[in-house]
């Protein structure tokens, strides 16, 4: 039996795609193994949001080929969709499969006796692409990349060892942020039908899961492509009303979609995780306009302050970009002051990375890498202080939490409703249990607590 090993890169939507790939391969008759060293096929499910993400994939390809020259490498995902020929030139790569054909990976790798063709649309030739110069020769990789269709390629949740499965309910994006390559590698916004979403949530509940994470590339765009009047808020309300799943967590939602009704729902419904991740990118209005973002800082602040008012102990996170082309010291200072003014509990901070084909990649005023790193450090110092204060404020609280399949220094780890990990020494509660934890102390940036007796199951 052929063996495979999957490596996933990137966002939660990509992780969900990876779980679907695993299911495809198992159904195709392949066997999963724990490492590339013992695998016949390595699948790299890639991200391309930054140049460093691309570089990491290339590094892994070289490492796999060095450690196991007999292993055949299949590269799929966003990087494969964007730059297939670049990847195909790497030694050891046997297949490059874009997002357009990711749903066919299982049939591509299935034993020959179980398949006649890979794709009824004709994208099967070795070395063929849907554009550009084909790679030729007997050892040329098979390249399967085409247009991203309007079809939502359903990626059912695979019930493996995760305690918090991710359900991808939306893919693609109709926004055109000037720095972002994602619309070109994932296509237009597409939604999974509500009935399918409900079916999957019920499936997870029947499998014993307590928490499901709803993910997508732009969750607020959910439903706009469907022939029915439903949006993301309406979908969440249906999940709450038509299933009994214990906890729903929203992975990330744009500020204009984190409206008063959604905030109120999270505040009033105990089954909703008290956690909002609301991408910011910049706290300077001038830079937001250059980024082609669809809000002003005033509107953004109103949303986060409304969350704080209604859910005082909520987790609030954001993505922040530094060094966007044209960003001056004054722009950065304005962004820093804005971040200081808001009740963030964590941030994902990253430098601007020019993505080929995006307007920002050729914009004037490219910022020096050293300057961008210094700006990152200044923002990181601000959020470090905010996070320490948030952790200290949890001491003495009782918080709903889910025990994870993680053990650190002999202590079971749990994740609270407000997105904090808690070490539970001497905890005898197994993973995947909803419990109430009492927070006792903060040690080296880590919460330590215990499970309250009344919540043990």
Residue pairs with C-beta under 8 A, 6 or more apart in sequence:
1 29
1 30
1 31
2 29
2 30
2 31
2 40
2 41
2 109
2 111
3 30
3 31
3 32
3 33
3 38
3 39
3 40
3 41
4 25
4 30
4 31
4 32
4 33
4 39
4 40
4 41
4 42
4 43
4 109
5 32
5 33
5 34
5 35
5 36
5 38
5 39
5 41
5 42
5 43
6 18
6 21
6 22
6 25
6 32
6 42
6 43
6 45
7 36
7 42
7 43
7 44
7 45
7 60
8 14
8 15
8 17
8 18
8 45
9 44
9 45
9 46
9 47
9 53
9 56
9 57
9 77
10 45
10 46
10 47
10 49
10 53
10 77
10 78
11 47
11 49
11 215
11 217
12 166
12 168
12 213
12 215
12 251
12 252
13 166
13 168
13 171
13 215
13 216
13 217
13 251
14 45
14 46
14 47
14 77
14 78
15 166
15 215
16 155
16 157
16 166
16 167
16 168
16 215
17 45
17 77
17 102
17 155
17 168
18 45
19 155
19 157
19 158
19 160
19 162
19 165
19 166
20 103
20 155
20 156
20 158
21 43
21 45
21 76
21 102
21 105
21 106
22 32
22 158
22 160
23 156
23 158
24 103
24 105
24 106
24 107
25 32
25 43
25 105
25 106
25 109
26 32
27 106
28 106
28 107
28 109
28 110
28 111
28 114
29 110
29 111
29 114
30 41
30 109
30 110
33 39
36 42
36 64
36 67
36 68
36 71
37 67
37 68
38 68
39 68
39 71
40 70
40 71
40 72
41 71
41 72
41 73
41 74
41 109
42 64
42 68
42 71
42 72
42 73
42 74
43 74
43 75
43 76
43 105
44 57
44 60
44 61
44 73
44 74
44 75
44 76
44 77
45 76
45 77
46 53
46 54
46 57
46 75
46 76
46 77
46 78
46 79
46 80
47 53
47 57
47 77
47 78
47 79
48 54
48 77
48 78
48 79
48 81
48 82
48 83
48 181
48 185
48 355
49 78
49 180
49 181
49 182
49 353
49 355
50 350
50 353
50 355
51 353
51 354
51 355
52 353
53 79
54 79
54 83
57 75
57 79
57 87
58 87
58 90
61 73
61 75
61 87
61 90
61 91
61 92
61 93
62 90
62 91
62 92
64 71
64 73
64 92
65 71
65 73
65 90
65 91
65 92
69 92
71 92
72 92
72 94
72 95
73 90
73 92
73 93
73 94
73 95
74 93
74 94
74 95
74 96
74 97
74 105
74 108
74 109
75 87
75 93
75 95
75 96
75 97
76 95
76 96
76 97
76 98
76 99
76 101
76 102
76 105
77 99
77 102
78 99
78 181
78 182
78 185
78 186
79 87
80 87
80 96
80 97
80 98
80 99
80 145
81 98
81 99
81 100
81 145
81 148
81 185
81 186
82 181
82 184
82 185
82 356
83 356
84 96
84 98
84 129
84 143
84 145
85 129
85 132
85 133
85 135
85 143
87 93
87 96
88 96
88 127
88 135
88 140
88 141
88 143
89 135
93 141
94 141
94 142
95 108
95 141
95 142
95 143
95 144
96 141
96 142
96 143
96 144
96 145
97 104
97 105
97 108
97 144
97 145
98 144
98 145
98 146
98 185
99 148
99 185
99 186
99 187
100 144
100 145
100 146
100 147
100 148
100 149
101 119
101 123
101 144
101 145
101 146
102 153
103 153
103 155
104 118
104 119
104 144
107 115
107 118
107 119
108 118
108 142
108 144
117 124
118 124
118 144
119 144
121 146
123 130
123 144
123 145
123 146
124 142
124 144
125 134
125 142
126 140
126 141
126 142
127 134
127 135
127 136
127 137
127 140
127 141
127 142
127 143
128 134
128 142
128 143
128 144
129 135
129 143
129 145
130 145
130 146
130 147
131 145
134 140
134 143
135 141
135 143
147 187
148 172
148 185
148 186
148 187
148 188
149 187
150 187
150 188
150 190
150 225
151 190
152 171
152 190
152 191
152 192
152 193
153 171
154 192
154 196
155 168
156 200
156 203
157 165
157 166
157 167
157 200
157 203
157 204
157 212
158 165
159 165
159 203
159 204
159 207
159 209
161 405
162 405
163 209
163 210
163 211
163 402
163 403
163 404
163 405
163 431
163 432
164 209
164 211
164 212
164 213
164 249
164 402
164 404
164 415
165 204
165 209
165 212
165 213
166 212
166 213
166 215
166 251
167 197
167 200
167 201
167 204
167 212
167 213
167 214
167 215
168 192
168 215
168 216
169 191
169 192
169 197
169 214
169 215
169 216
169 219
169 222
169 235
170 189
170 190
170 191
170 192
170 216
170 217
170 218
170 219
170 221
170 222
171 186
171 187
171 189
171 190
171 216
171 217
172 183
172 186
172 187
172 188
172 189
172 190
172 217
172 218
172 221
173 180
173 182
173 183
173 186
173 188
173 189
173 217
173 218
173 221
174 183
174 188
174 189
174 218
174 221
174 224
175 183
175 218
175 254
175 292
175 294
176 183
176 292
177 281
177 291
177 292
177 293
178 290
178 291
178 292
178 358
178 359
178 360
178 363
179 291
179 321
179 324
179 352
179 355
179 358
179 359
179 360
179 361
180 355
180 358
181 355
181 356
181 357
181 358
182 217
184 357
186 217
188 225
189 217
189 218
189 221
189 224
189 225
190 225
191 221
191 222
191 223
191 224
191 225
191 226
193 226
194 223
194 226
194 228
194 230
194 235
194 238
197 235
197 239
198 238
198 239
198 242
198 243
201 212
201 239
201 243
201 245
202 243
204 212
204 245
205 243
205 244
205 245
208 432
209 245
209 432
210 245
210 246
210 247
210 402
210 432
210 433
210 434
211 245
211 246
211 247
211 248
211 249
211 273
211 402
211 434
212 245
212 247
212 248
212 249
213 249
213 250
213 251
214 236
214 248
214 249
214 250
214 251
215 251
215 252
216 222
216 251
218 254
219 232
219 250
219 251
219 252
219 253
219 254
219 257
220 232
220 253
220 254
220 256
220 257
220 258
221 232
221 257
222 230
222 231
222 232
222 235
223 230
223 231
223 232
223 234
223 235
224 231
230 238
232 253
232 257
232 262
233 259
233 261
233 262
233 265
236 248
236 250
236 262
236 265
236 272
237 265
239 245
239 248
240 248
240 269
240 271
240 272
245 271
246 271
246 434
247 271
247 272
247 273
247 400
247 402
247 417
247 434
248 271
248 272
248 273
249 272
249 273
249 275
250 266
250 272
250 273
250 275
250 276
250 277
251 277
252 277
252 278
252 279
253 262
253 276
253 277
253 278
254 278
254 279
254 294
255 278
255 279
255 280
255 295
255 299
255 300
255 303
256 294
256 295
256 299
258 276
258 278
258 303
258 307
259 303
260 306
263 276
263 303
263 306
263 307
263 310
263 311
264 310
265 272
266 272
266 273
266 274
266 276
266 307
266 311
266 314
267 310
267 311
270 400
273 417
273 418
273 419
274 311
274 313
274 314
274 315
274 417
274 418
275 314
275 315
275 317
275 417
275 418
275 419
276 304
276 307
276 314
276 315
276 316
276 317
277 316
277 317
277 318
278 300
278 303
278 304
278 316
278 317
278 318
279 318
279 319
280 300
280 318
280 319
280 320
280 339
281 287
281 288
281 291
281 293
281 319
281 320
281 321
281 324
282 288
282 291
282 293
282 320
282 321
282 324
282 327
282 331
282 335
283 297
283 320
283 334
283 335
283 336
283 337
283 338
283 339
284 297
284 327
284 331
284 332
284 334
284 335
284 338
285 296
285 297
286 331
287 324
287 326
287 327
287 331
287 335
288 295
288 296
288 297
290 324
290 325
290 326
290 360
290 363
291 321
291 324
291 360
292 359
297 338
301 338
301 341
301 342
304 316
304 342
304 343
304 344
305 342
305 343
307 314
307 316
308 314
308 316
308 343
313 393
313 394
313 397
313 418
314 418
315 345
315 346
315 418
315 419
315 420
316 342
316 343
316 344
316 345
317 344
317 345
317 346
317 347
317 348
317 419
318 344
318 347
318 348
319 347
319 348
319 350
320 335
320 339
320 347
320 348
320 349
320 350
320 379
321 350
321 351
321 352
322 332
322 335
322 349
322 350
322 351
322 352
322 367
322 372
322 375
322 376
322 379
323 351
323 352
323 367
323 368
323 369
323 371
323 372
323 375
324 352
324 360
324 367
325 352
325 360
325 363
325 364
325 365
325 366
325 367
326 363
326 364
326 365
327 352
327 365
327 367
332 375
332 378
335 379
336 378
336 379
336 382
339 347
339 379
339 382
339 383
340 382
343 386
344 383
344 386
345 386
345 387
345 390
345 418
345 419
346 383
346 387
346 419
347 379
347 380
347 383
349 376
349 379
349 380
349 383
350 376
351 369
351 372
351 373
351 376
352 360
352 367
352 372
354 360
354 361
354 366
355 361
387 445
388 442
388 445
391 420
391 442
391 445
391 447
392 442
394 416
394 420
394 439
394 442
394 447
395 439
395 440
395 441
395 442
396 438
396 439
397 438
397 439
398 436
398 437
398 438
398 439
398 452
399 416
399 417
399 418
399 420
399 422
399 436
399 437
399 439
400 416
400 417
400 434
400 435
400 436
400 437
401 414
401 415
401 416
401 417
401 422
401 434
401 435
401 436
401 437
402 414
402 415
402 432
402 433
402 434
402 435
403 412
403 413
403 414
403 424
403 427
403 429
403 430
403 431
403 432
403 433
403 435
404 412
404 413
404 414
404 415
404 421
404 431
405 431
405 432
406 412
406 413
406 431
407 413
408 423
409 423
410 425
411 423
411 424
411 425
411 426
411 427
411 448
412 423
412 424
412 427
412 429
412 431
413 421
413 422
413 423
413 424
414 421
414 422
414 424
414 435
414 437
414 451
415 421
415 422
416 422
416 437
420 447
421 446
421 447
422 437
422 439
422 447
422 448
422 449
423 446
423 447
423 448
423 449
424 437
424 448
424 449
424 450
424 451
425 448
425 450
426 450
427 450
427 451
429 435
429 451
429 456
429 457
433 457
434 455
434 457
435 451
435 452
435 455
435 456
435 457
436 451
436 452
436 454
436 455
437 449
437 450
437 451
437 452
438 449
438 450
438 451
438 452
439 447
439 448
439 449
440 448
440 449
440 450
441 447
441 448
442 448
